[in-house]
Amino acid sequence: MEDIRANFEIPVKTLQELCLERYGVTVQLSTMYKVKAEAVKQILGSHDGNYSKLPQYISQIMTTDPNAYAYLSWLNYGPESPLVFKRMFISFEAQYEGFIKGCRPLIGIDGCHLKGNYNGCLLSAIALDGNQQIFPIAYAVVGEESKDNWTYFFTSLRAALTFVGREDWVFMRQNENKNMSQFAETFPRPYFEAYFWQACDAYNEFVFLKAMENMKGLDAGAYNYLMDINLDLWPRFKFDPSICCGDNTNNFTESWNATLGLDRVRPIMGLLEVIVAACRHSSL
């Protein structure tokens, strides 16, 4: 039990070997899977029972923090069927107010997969404070990363940000388009990556053009491909100086996902409490 408590993702094969080493007993893998599942259930609670507590959880948020944005959606398959969880969104007043008062207007957007019985995804909006540390603004739990769920997330996030009367936001999200991987396969050249990042990180046009000329010498096709992309979106020297931020990667959103780590295996109520505990710190 303690081995599982220390690491919820411990492989079943490892548990089988520990059982043989400590007790001299060989346990079938199929049996060990059931043992691990029951142990996790006893430690963290039932996944099924946690979802039924969500309406009360959202109600409690709105009672204690009436200016929070907390939404919960269910699917209704008929009068004889129980309601099925669809998605939820939460942004506490301290989060969006803290973002307005103490963070740059840069918002990193990312999603990560949950690892409980019903999987799902956690969508997050993360900012950087004055100390260049991450500051969670809002988060949502959805069934999958889809256009509909991202629209729901952005609509809910916009409601919170519009409330404070500002619109000058800059959004950053990891580009998972396969075109970029195909681009890397099509234009593989020595030093290409170094020139690419030199162009991305350039603080002035001279350094940018110099890096791009070097790249053009390696492959004119790669040069043309990148120059056809709106320059306002990727080289640092074209960033809006009023943002006061030169970040051109979404590493800070990945850091937030890593902060949750193994807690993503928890039932949803346990996961939400872990997120709230992390958000209590103004920066991480």
Backbone bond lengths (Angstrom), bond angles and torsions (degrees), N, CA, C in turn:
res aa  C-N    CA-C-N  psi(-1)  N-CA   C-N-CA  omega(-1)  CA-C   N-CA-C  phi
1 M - - - 1.471 - - 1.529 110.71 -
2 E 1.339 117.08 -43.37 1.467 120.08 -177.39 1.523 111.40 -68.49
3 D 1.329 117.51 -32.53 1.462 120.38 177.10 1.531 110.22 -64.12
4 I 1.305 117.18 -39.50 1.459 121.92 178.81 1.526 109.90 -72.54
5 R 1.331 117.21 -39.13 1.465 120.93 178.16 1.537 110.97 -60.93
6 A 1.333 116.11 -36.28 1.466 120.57 -178.83 1.524 111.78 -75.10
7 N 1.327 117.47 -27.34 1.466 120.97 -178.28 1.520 108.91 -152.31
8 F 1.336 115.85 101.02 1.455 119.96 -177.60 1.524 112.43 -67.16
9 E 1.331 117.19 -17.50 1.455 120.09 -178.71 1.533 111.86 -100.64
10 I 1.301 117.36 15.93 1.460 119.78 178.31 1.530 109.14 -58.85
11 P 1.332 118.60 130.19 1.469 120.54 -177.88 1.530 111.73 -62.99
12 V 1.308 115.46 145.26 1.463 120.81 178.25 1.523 110.24 -62.52
13 K 1.308 117.11 -34.81 1.468 120.99 178.06 1.523 110.64 -61.06
14 T 1.347 116.68 -38.82 1.464 120.41 178.07 1.521 110.56 -65.61
15 L 1.324 117.55 -40.37 1.462 121.00 177.87 1.530 110.53 -63.21
16 Q 1.311 115.49 -38.79 1.465 119.67 178.61 1.531 110.19 -62.74
17 E 1.329 116.94 -43.12 1.464 121.09 179.46 1.525 111.42 -67.08
18 L 1.347 117.79 -38.56 1.469 120.89 177.65 1.521 111.06 -63.67
19 C 1.326 115.83 -38.87 1.463 120.47 -179.92 1.535 110.61 -64.39
20 L 1.322 115.63 -40.45 1.459 119.80 178.84 1.528 110.88 -68.99
21 E 1.331 116.60 -40.58 1.459 120.87 -177.55 1.525 112.15 -68.81
22 R 1.325 117.25 -41.84 1.463 120.86 -174.62 1.529 113.20 -84.26
23 Y 1.317 116.19 -39.04 1.463 118.99 -170.73 1.534 113.07 -118.27
24 G 1.328 116.70 -3.34 1.455 119.23 179.76 1.508 112.74 66.75
25 V 1.319 117.89 27.72 1.467 122.75 -177.68 1.528 109.29 -118.97
26 T 1.310 116.02 129.84 1.467 121.03 175.83 1.525 109.12 -95.14
27 V 1.311 115.57 118.75 1.474 121.53 -178.77 1.525 108.55 -109.20
28 Q 1.322 116.21 132.08 1.456 120.50 177.76 1.532 110.50 -60.64
29 L 1.345 115.56 145.38 1.464 119.63 -178.99 1.527 111.74 -59.45
30 S 1.335 117.07 -38.88 1.463 120.08 -179.67 1.522 110.76 -62.14
31 T 1.330 116.44 -38.29 1.465 120.60 177.91 1.521 110.53 -70.14
32 M 1.328 116.47 -39.49 1.463 120.14 -179.04 1.523 111.48 -65.49
33 Y 1.335 117.54 -34.74 1.467 120.43 175.51 1.529 110.59 -59.03
34 K 1.338 116.18 -43.25 1.462 120.62 179.95 1.526 110.96 -67.47
35 V 1.342 115.82 -39.31 1.461 120.33 179.25 1.533 109.96 -63.05
36 K 1.338 116.54 -45.33 1.465 119.86 -179.88 1.524 111.04 -63.22
37 A 1.331 117.22 -43.21 1.460 120.83 -179.98 1.521 111.11 -61.24
38 E 1.321 117.16 -41.49 1.465 120.59 179.66 1.523 110.75 -68.66
39 A 1.333 117.23 -37.53 1.465 120.33 178.75 1.532 111.25 -64.74
40 V 1.329 115.95 -44.38 1.474 120.08 178.19 1.525 110.09 -62.19
41 K 1.318 116.84 -39.62 1.461 120.96 179.48 1.522 111.16 -63.50
42 Q 1.340 117.14 -41.54 1.463 120.52 179.00 1.523 111.98 -67.84
43 I 1.336 116.96 -34.28 1.463 120.75 -178.71 1.519 111.67 -76.33
44 L 1.331 116.69 -45.29 1.467 120.87 -172.04 1.521 114.12 -103.02
45 G 1.305 117.41 -18.55 1.458 119.73 -175.75 1.520 111.04 99.49
46 S 1.315 116.21 171.60 1.460 122.19 -176.36 1.522 111.00 -80.31
47 H 1.333 116.49 135.97 1.467 120.74 175.40 1.523 110.46 -65.55
48 D 1.330 117.22 -41.87 1.462 120.89 -178.96 1.527 111.25 -61.16
49 G 1.320 116.27 -47.94 1.454 120.02 -177.57 1.508 113.28 -66.05
50 N 1.323 118.16 -28.40 1.468 121.28 -178.98 1.524 112.10 -66.43
51 Y 1.328 117.27 -38.92 1.466 119.10 -177.85 1.528 111.87 -65.10
52 S 1.315 116.44 -31.23 1.469 119.18 -179.92 1.525 112.52 -69.68
53 K 1.345 116.84 -15.16 1.459 121.19 -179.96 1.530 112.99 -89.34
54 L 1.337 117.32 -7.14 1.459 120.11 -174.44 1.529 114.30 -62.98
55 P 1.358 119.95 -42.37 1.471 118.19 178.36 1.526 112.43 -57.64
56 Q 1.314 116.99 -41.79 1.469 120.11 177.84 1.529 110.61 -66.19
57 Y 1.329 116.67 -36.68 1.462 120.98 179.74 1.533 110.70 -63.65
58 I 1.335 116.93 -46.46 1.464 121.07 179.26 1.527 110.46 -65.17
59 S 1.318 116.10 -40.52 1.469 120.05 177.90 1.516 111.29 -61.25
60 Q 1.332 116.64 -39.84 1.459 120.61 179.51 1.530 110.71 -66.80
61 I 1.322 117.21 -37.55 1.465 120.45 177.06 1.522 110.11 -60.69
62 M 1.326 116.77 -47.29 1.464 120.19 -176.86 1.524 111.89 -69.56
63 T 1.331 117.15 -24.35 1.467 120.38 176.78 1.525 111.00 -75.13
64 T 1.314 116.26 -43.38 1.465 120.40 -176.08 1.523 112.82 -87.82
65 D 1.324 117.45 -22.11 1.470 121.61 -179.98 1.529 108.02 -138.36
66 P 1.330 117.65 76.47 1.471 120.83 -172.14 1.523 114.45 -62.74
67 N 1.317 118.47 -19.94 1.466 120.83 178.80 1.523 112.98 -92.25
68 A 1.320 116.37 4.74 1.462 120.00 177.08 1.522 109.96 -73.19
69 Y 1.316 115.59 159.02 1.458 121.59 173.18 1.527 107.01 -108.13
70 A 1.312 116.12 106.89 1.465 121.89 -176.89 1.522 108.85 -135.33
71 Y 1.314 116.43 112.53 1.459 122.45 -177.17 1.531 109.94 -121.47
72 L 1.326 115.26 146.71 1.461 121.27 179.26 1.522 108.68 -140.11
73 S 1.343 117.30 129.29 1.465 122.10 -178.74 1.522 110.14 -120.92
74 W 1.336 114.19 142.14 1.460 121.12 179.31 1.516 110.27 -126.45
75 L 1.327 116.58 158.11 1.458 122.80 172.85 1.518 108.70 -105.67
76 N 1.325 115.94 132.65 1.462 121.47 -178.95 1.525 108.60 -113.16
77 Y 1.340 116.49 112.27 1.455 121.36 -178.06 1.531 112.59 -98.87
78 G 1.304 117.47 12.24 1.453 120.56 177.92 1.515 112.15 133.76
79 P 1.335 116.97 162.66 1.464 121.13 -176.40 1.522 114.04 -63.44
80 E 1.325 116.70 -24.73 1.455 119.45 -177.63 1.533 112.77 -94.15
81 S 1.321 116.67 -2.73 1.464 121.03 -179.04 1.524 110.03 -108.85
82 P 1.313 117.41 143.30 1.465 119.79 177.68 1.526 110.36 -70.76
83 L 1.329 116.01 153.92 1.454 120.70 176.39 1.528 109.77 -64.32
84 V 1.320 115.85 143.43 1.465 121.97 -178.28 1.527 108.67 -115.31
85 F 1.326 115.76 130.18 1.463 120.41 179.86 1.523 110.94 -59.46
86 K 1.344 116.51 136.90 1.460 121.87 177.73 1.529 111.15 -112.94
87 R 1.345 117.23 -55.24 1.458 120.59 -178.57 1.517 110.44 -172.10
88 M 1.323 116.14 164.30 1.456 121.43 179.05 1.521 109.36 -150.21
89 F 1.336 115.95 155.20 1.464 122.76 -178.92 1.523 108.18 -138.07
90 I 1.343 115.88 137.88 1.464 120.36 179.91 1.527 109.71 -139.78
91 S 1.328 115.40 132.10 1.464 122.20 168.80 1.520 107.06 -144.91
92 F 1.332 116.83 110.03 1.461 120.84 179.79 1.531 110.16 -73.40
93 E 1.322 115.13 155.56 1.460 119.49 -179.89 1.525 110.91 -57.97
94 A 1.332 117.31 -40.21 1.465 120.37 -179.72 1.526 111.20 -63.19
95 Q 1.334 116.98 -27.22 1.462 119.64 -179.92 1.520 111.56 -73.01
96 Y 1.334 117.25 -56.69 1.465 117.57 -176.28 1.523 111.92 -73.03
97 E 1.337 118.08 -30.35 1.460 120.05 175.18 1.527 110.76 -69.74
98 G 1.335 116.80 -41.03 1.453 120.48 177.24 1.519 111.90 -63.73
99 F 1.334 115.88 -36.28 1.453 120.15 176.93 1.526 110.96 -63.31
100 I 1.324 116.63 -44.40 1.462 120.96 -178.61 1.522 111.11 -65.02
101 K 1.316 116.42 -41.74 1.463 120.47 -171.58 1.525 114.26 -86.95
102 G 1.338 117.67 -22.64 1.453 117.60 -172.37 1.508 117.20 -134.74
103 C 1.339 117.97 7.95 1.463 119.75 -176.54 1.524 111.47 -126.71
104 R 1.307 115.50 156.87 1.456 121.20 173.12 1.531 109.35 -69.41
105 P 1.336 117.41 153.76 1.478 119.51 -178.11 1.520 113.39 -78.80
106 L 1.337 116.50 41.92 1.455 122.53 176.47 1.522 108.35 -110.75
107 I 1.319 117.32 127.18 1.460 121.96 -177.15 1.527 109.02 -121.68
108 G 1.319 116.23 118.93 1.458 121.30 175.26 1.516 110.33 -90.88
109 I 1.304 116.27 132.52 1.466 122.14 -177.81 1.527 108.47 -116.81
110 D 1.323 115.73 131.94 1.470 118.58 178.43 1.518 109.63 -158.45
111 G 1.307 115.67 160.34 1.457 121.86 175.76 1.515 110.27 -129.48
112 C 1.318 116.22 150.85 1.468 120.33 175.88 1.525 108.23 -138.95
113 H 1.315 115.61 151.78 1.458 120.93 -176.97 1.524 110.54 -81.29
114 L 1.327 115.00 140.65 1.461 121.29 173.48 1.526 108.45 -88.77
115 K 1.327 115.80 159.46 1.464 119.97 -170.37 1.524 112.65 -123.17
116 G 1.331 116.70 19.55 1.455 119.62 178.58 1.520 111.43 -80.54
117 N 1.329 115.88 -168.31 1.462 120.87 -177.74 1.514 112.66 -61.49
118 Y 1.344 117.24 -31.39 1.455 121.11 -174.41 1.524 112.36 -108.70
119 N 1.323 117.09 9.82 1.458 122.17 178.22 1.527 110.48 54.84
120 G 1.326 118.70 -126.27 1.457 120.81 -176.05 1.521 111.18 94.73
121 C 1.329 115.84 179.83 1.464 121.98 -179.14 1.527 110.30 -135.45
122 L 1.303 114.87 147.76 1.459 122.32 172.89 1.514 107.58 -106.38
123 L 1.332 117.59 117.39 1.460 123.39 176.31 1.518 108.40 -99.88
124 S 1.324 117.46 134.85 1.466 120.73 -174.04 1.519 110.98 -134.94
125 A 1.336 115.03 147.69 1.469 123.01 170.88 1.523 106.59 -116.87
126 I 1.336 116.43 119.94 1.459 122.29 -172.79 1.528 109.78 -124.25
127 A 1.326 116.32 139.41 1.464 121.79 176.92 1.525 109.78 -116.80
128 L 1.325 115.28 174.89 1.460 122.82 174.15 1.521 108.69 -117.42
129 D 1.330 116.47 130.45 1.458 119.06 179.56 1.523 110.77 -86.90
130 G 1.314 116.25 -172.80 1.456 121.03 -177.03 1.510 114.02 -64.70
131 N 1.325 118.27 -19.19 1.465 122.37 177.14 1.526 112.59 -95.87
132 Q 1.329 115.98 11.68 1.468 122.26 179.81 1.532 111.31 63.79
133 Q 1.339 115.82 32.43 1.457 121.16 177.50 1.526 109.56 -112.23
134 I 1.332 116.11 155.13 1.455 119.78 -171.81 1.520 111.70 -74.54
135 F 1.336 114.94 144.82 1.456 122.44 -177.24 1.533 107.86 -137.73
136 P 1.344 118.86 106.40 1.476 120.94 -179.05 1.528 111.15 -68.21
137 I 1.335 115.94 132.41 1.471 121.58 179.48 1.521 110.86 -100.82
138 A 1.323 116.56 -45.13 1.462 120.90 -176.39 1.521 108.75 -159.71
139 Y 1.324 115.65 161.00 1.466 120.25 177.77 1.521 109.11 -152.92
140 A 1.320 114.93 156.91 1.462 121.34 179.94 1.519 108.90 -142.15
141 V 1.320 115.95 147.09 1.463 122.43 172.78 1.518 106.96 -110.73
142 V 1.330 116.55 122.65 1.461 121.65 -177.61 1.522 109.19 -131.51
143 G 1.325 114.98 168.17 1.454 119.28 -178.30 1.513 113.61 -72.11
144 E 1.341 116.51 -34.41 1.456 121.18 -178.44 1.516 109.28 -159.96
145 E 1.335 115.37 164.18 1.451 120.93 176.93 1.526 107.74 -84.93
146 S 1.320 117.28 96.93 1.458 121.96 -177.80 1.524 109.71 -132.85
147 K 1.315 116.17 167.19 1.464 120.67 179.05 1.524 110.75 -59.66
148 D 1.335 116.58 -41.76 1.459 120.72 -179.26 1.529 111.58 -62.87
149 N 1.330 117.04 -43.49 1.463 120.08 -179.07 1.523 111.83 -71.50
150 W 1.340 117.34 -35.61 1.467 118.98 175.84 1.526 110.59 -66.86
151 T 1.336 116.94 -37.06 1.473 120.00 176.53 1.522 110.43 -63.06
152 Y 1.323 116.46 -42.44 1.467 121.37 176.35 1.526 110.79 -59.30
153 F 1.318 116.26 -44.32 1.466 120.66 -178.07 1.530 110.90 -65.06
154 F 1.337 116.65 -47.90 1.459 119.77 -178.38 1.527 112.07 -67.04
155 T 1.329 116.94 -36.37 1.468 120.20 177.57 1.527 110.65 -63.75
156 S 1.330 116.17 -43.59 1.467 120.52 178.99 1.530 110.81 -66.99
157 L 1.338 116.68 -41.04 1.461 120.71 179.26 1.521 110.33 -64.90
158 R 1.312 117.07 -40.74 1.470 120.83 179.10 1.517 111.01 -62.18
159 A 1.337 116.72 -37.63 1.461 119.90 178.60 1.524 110.92 -59.54
160 A 1.326 116.77 -42.01 1.465 120.87 -179.89 1.527 111.31 -69.03
161 L 1.330 117.07 -42.29 1.455 120.18 -176.73 1.526 112.35 -75.84
162 T 1.331 116.87 -33.73 1.467 120.03 177.60 1.515 110.72 -66.12
163 F 1.320 116.17 -30.79 1.462 121.57 -179.62 1.525 111.70 -57.63
164 V 1.320 117.54 -31.29 1.465 121.08 -176.83 1.522 111.84 -92.21
165 G 1.334 117.25 -0.01 1.449 120.27 170.08 1.511 116.34 81.40
166 R 1.341 118.28 24.91 1.465 120.48 177.23 1.517 110.07 -124.12
167 E 1.335 116.12 151.43 1.457 120.48 -179.54 1.525 112.62 -134.15
168 D 1.344 117.76 -2.20 1.471 120.78 -172.46 1.532 112.00 -86.44
169 W 1.329 116.07 58.84 1.451 120.00 -177.69 1.519 111.11 -96.02
170 V 1.324 115.12 149.82 1.460 121.80 171.98 1.519 107.53 -118.55
171 F 1.327 116.94 123.62 1.460 121.58 -177.44 1.529 110.08 -105.09
172 M 1.311 114.61 141.14 1.462 121.02 177.35 1.516 108.35 -130.68
173 R 1.326 115.43 128.97 1.461 119.86 178.14 1.511 108.88 -140.39
174 Q 1.324 116.30 144.13 1.456 121.30 179.05 1.509 109.54 -61.30
175 N 1.335 115.61 132.30 1.462 120.95 178.55 1.517 109.02 -88.66
176 E 1.329 116.48 111.16 1.459 120.96 -179.91 1.531 111.59 -100.88
177 N 1.346 115.55 14.01 1.455 119.17 -179.53 1.525 110.30 -63.48
178 K 1.307 116.29 133.17 1.458 120.64 -177.85 1.525 111.35 -65.12
179 N 1.357 117.49 -17.76 1.459 118.95 -179.62 1.521 111.49 -58.62
180 M 1.350 117.67 -34.27 1.453 119.92 -177.88 1.523 111.15 -69.47
181 S 1.330 117.69 -39.70 1.460 119.30 177.52 1.519 110.58 -68.95
182 Q 1.344 116.98 -36.79 1.453 120.25 176.44 1.528 110.51 -66.09
183 F 1.338 115.41 -35.81 1.466 120.14 177.21 1.520 110.44 -61.11
184 A 1.345 116.17 -45.10 1.469 120.34 -179.11 1.528 110.91 -64.30
185 E 1.340 116.44 -34.62 1.458 119.55 179.30 1.527 111.39 -74.16
186 T 1.343 115.89 -31.01 1.457 120.34 -176.69 1.519 112.37 -78.29
187 F 1.342 116.37 -33.85 1.453 121.09 -175.43 1.532 112.41 -118.62
188 P 1.330 119.33 50.18 1.469 119.05 178.52 1.530 109.94 -78.72
189 R 1.318 117.17 120.06 1.451 121.74 -179.67 1.522 109.11 -143.01
190 P 1.348 117.98 149.64 1.469 119.35 173.23 1.515 110.44 -58.76
191 Y 1.296 116.53 139.74 1.468 124.34 177.86 1.529 113.69 70.10
192 F 1.346 117.76 -3.10 1.459 118.58 -176.54 1.530 111.79 -59.17
193 E 1.345 116.69 -46.45 1.463 120.16 -178.02 1.524 111.08 -61.70
194 A 1.330 116.90 -38.91 1.470 120.30 179.65 1.519 110.56 -63.35
195 Y 1.347 117.73 -43.29 1.464 120.46 178.87 1.526 111.31 -67.57
196 F 1.331 115.50 -37.41 1.469 119.25 179.39 1.528 110.97 -60.64
197 W 1.340 116.62 -48.71 1.465 119.17 -178.30 1.527 111.48 -72.82
198 Q 1.314 117.83 -27.29 1.462 119.89 174.00 1.525 109.72 -64.10
199 A 1.327 116.52 -40.10 1.460 120.62 177.07 1.533 110.98 -67.52
200 C 1.329 117.06 -42.44 1.473 120.67 179.73 1.520 111.67 -62.43
201 D 1.336 116.64 -39.66 1.464 121.38 -172.92 1.521 113.14 -89.81
202 A 1.323 118.27 0.72 1.465 121.00 -175.45 1.530 111.40 -63.64
203 Y 1.326 116.34 129.91 1.458 121.70 177.95 1.530 112.25 -89.75
204 N 1.334 118.03 -7.00 1.456 120.42 177.09 1.523 109.42 -144.69
205 E 1.311 115.66 163.48 1.461 120.93 -173.86 1.522 112.02 -67.94
206 F 1.330 117.97 -32.84 1.456 120.97 -178.83 1.533 111.21 -60.87
207 V 1.347 117.21 -48.81 1.462 121.12 179.93 1.528 110.31 -63.85
208 F 1.328 116.02 -39.16 1.465 120.66 179.23 1.530 110.65 -61.35
209 L 1.331 116.72 -50.61 1.463 120.31 -177.90 1.526 111.63 -64.96
210 K 1.345 116.45 -35.80 1.459 119.92 177.89 1.526 110.87 -62.87
211 A 1.351 117.03 -44.43 1.468 121.15 178.79 1.520 110.93 -64.26
212 M 1.335 116.01 -40.36 1.462 119.53 -179.37 1.527 111.65 -68.91
213 E 1.334 117.19 -35.23 1.463 120.09 176.21 1.527 111.07 -65.06
214 N 1.336 115.94 -39.78 1.463 119.87 175.98 1.524 110.78 -62.38
215 M 1.332 115.77 -40.23 1.459 120.14 178.30 1.524 110.64 -66.30
216 K 1.328 116.24 -39.38 1.460 120.91 179.86 1.522 110.52 -61.70
217 G 1.346 115.97 -34.91 1.454 119.60 177.41 1.510 112.88 -65.53
218 L 1.344 116.01 -27.31 1.464 120.11 177.69 1.521 111.57 -81.77
219 D 1.348 115.42 -43.63 1.457 119.40 -177.40 1.517 109.36 -160.27
220 A 1.324 117.01 111.02 1.464 121.37 -178.91 1.524 111.14 -65.23
221 G 1.332 116.94 -30.76 1.463 119.96 179.21 1.508 112.10 -64.02
222 A 1.344 116.72 -42.06 1.466 120.57 177.87 1.524 110.29 -64.77
223 Y 1.315 115.97 -41.32 1.465 120.74 178.67 1.529 110.50 -59.51
224 N 1.327 116.73 -48.74 1.469 120.85 -178.84 1.517 111.49 -64.05
225 Y 1.327 116.17 -38.18 1.474 120.35 179.69 1.517 110.44 -59.32
226 L 1.317 117.27 -47.70 1.467 121.57 -176.51 1.522 111.75 -72.81
227 M 1.321 117.21 -37.69 1.467 119.65 -178.63 1.522 111.99 -69.97
228 D 1.335 116.60 -19.73 1.470 119.90 176.73 1.526 112.21 -77.20
229 I 1.349 117.18 -15.18 1.464 121.32 178.00 1.532 108.54 -81.58
230 N 1.299 116.86 138.98 1.473 122.38 179.52 1.529 110.20 -50.93
231 L 1.320 117.12 117.55 1.466 120.94 -175.67 1.529 112.62 -67.75
232 D 1.307 117.64 -17.68 1.468 119.66 177.49 1.526 111.80 -68.59
233 L 1.340 117.21 -11.18 1.458 120.64 -172.01 1.524 114.45 -99.90
234 W 1.352 118.76 -17.35 1.467 115.17 -172.39 1.526 116.73 -136.85
235 P 1.333 124.50 -39.44 1.474 118.47 177.69 1.524 111.53 -77.08
236 R 1.301 116.07 138.37 1.464 121.74 -172.29 1.531 112.95 -62.11
237 F 1.327 118.28 -34.27 1.462 119.76 -175.59 1.528 112.40 -67.57
238 K 1.336 117.92 -15.24 1.461 121.73 178.66 1.524 112.65 -93.24
239 F 1.340 117.56 -2.12 1.466 119.93 -179.28 1.529 110.33 -65.72
240 D 1.320 115.63 150.29 1.465 121.73 176.98 1.528 109.28 -67.06
241 P 1.326 119.84 117.98 1.474 120.72 -177.73 1.522 113.88 -64.95
242 S 1.334 116.86 -20.05 1.467 118.79 179.55 1.524 111.91 -69.22
243 I 1.351 117.31 -17.24 1.458 120.88 178.36 1.524 110.79 -72.50
244 C 1.335 116.89 -25.47 1.475 122.33 179.08 1.524 111.87 57.14
245 C 1.323 115.86 37.87 1.462 119.76 -179.27 1.514 109.15 -150.49
246 G 1.321 116.35 129.72 1.460 120.67 -178.82 1.511 114.10 -104.98
247 D 1.327 118.95 12.35 1.464 121.51 -179.02 1.525 110.49 -65.35
248 N 1.305 116.39 129.31 1.465 120.14 176.41 1.531 111.78 -124.77
249 T 1.318 116.45 18.59 1.464 122.12 171.29 1.524 108.21 -130.34
250 N 1.314 115.68 163.69 1.465 119.55 179.45 1.520 111.28 -103.06
251 N 1.327 116.85 34.01 1.463 120.39 -178.53 1.525 112.42 -60.23
252 F 1.337 116.85 -30.79 1.464 118.11 -177.97 1.526 111.98 -69.48
253 T 1.335 117.90 -29.87 1.468 118.59 175.11 1.521 110.48 -73.12
254 E 1.329 117.16 -35.00 1.461 120.19 175.51 1.528 110.74 -64.80
255 S 1.337 115.86 -33.85 1.473 119.62 177.69 1.521 110.44 -64.55
256 W 1.324 116.62 -37.81 1.466 120.37 177.48 1.525 110.57 -63.30
257 N 1.323 117.44 -45.24 1.462 120.62 178.13 1.519 111.04 -60.93
258 A 1.339 115.94 -39.66 1.467 120.05 179.60 1.521 111.29 -68.09
259 T 1.333 116.74 -30.17 1.469 120.50 178.03 1.530 110.73 -60.14
260 L 1.329 116.47 -38.08 1.476 120.12 179.95 1.525 110.84 -73.59
261 G 1.332 116.70 -35.49 1.456 121.51 172.50 1.520 114.40 48.45
262 L 1.318 115.24 -127.03 1.462 121.25 -176.03 1.517 113.08 -70.11
263 D 1.335 117.31 -12.27 1.468 119.37 179.14 1.528 111.86 -65.87
264 R 1.308 117.77 -13.35 1.463 120.29 179.44 1.529 112.17 -69.61
265 V 1.341 117.28 -8.83 1.459 120.53 176.50 1.525 111.00 -86.37
266 R 1.314 117.65 -11.70 1.464 121.71 -175.89 1.532 111.71 -67.48
267 P 1.334 117.70 153.87 1.464 120.52 167.61 1.526 109.54 -57.32
268 I 1.305 117.21 158.65 1.459 120.77 -166.71 1.530 113.15 -60.57
269 M 1.333 118.61 -36.61 1.457 119.73 179.34 1.524 111.10 -65.90
270 G 1.328 117.02 -40.54 1.457 120.27 176.95 1.519 111.63 -65.39
271 L 1.343 116.57 -39.15 1.466 120.92 177.76 1.522 110.85 -62.76
272 L 1.322 116.81 -44.34 1.471 120.52 -179.14 1.526 111.35 -63.34
273 E 1.317 117.08 -37.50 1.459 119.92 178.84 1.527 111.36 -67.99
274 V 1.332 116.09 -36.55 1.471 119.76 176.35 1.526 109.82 -64.29
275 I 1.328 117.10 -41.65 1.469 120.97 179.22 1.515 110.88 -64.01
276 V 1.331 116.83 -44.03 1.470 120.64 179.03 1.525 110.51 -61.61
277 A 1.335 116.61 -42.07 1.463 120.28 179.00 1.525 110.83 -61.36
278 A 1.347 116.89 -39.31 1.470 120.36 177.85 1.516 111.13 -68.85
279 C 1.325 116.45 -36.43 1.472 120.07 -178.70 1.527 112.59 -72.95
280 R 1.322 117.71 -19.23 1.464 119.76 179.06 1.529 111.28 -64.21
281 H 1.331 115.71 -25.56 1.453 119.85 175.50 1.529 107.37 -85.07
282 S 1.307 116.40 124.60 1.464 120.07 -176.19 1.496 111.98 -61.95
283 S 1.355 117.78 -24.19 1.457 120.51 177.30 1.516 108.05 -150.54
284 L 1.350 114.76 153.71 1.459 121.26 -176.08 1.520 109.95 -123.02
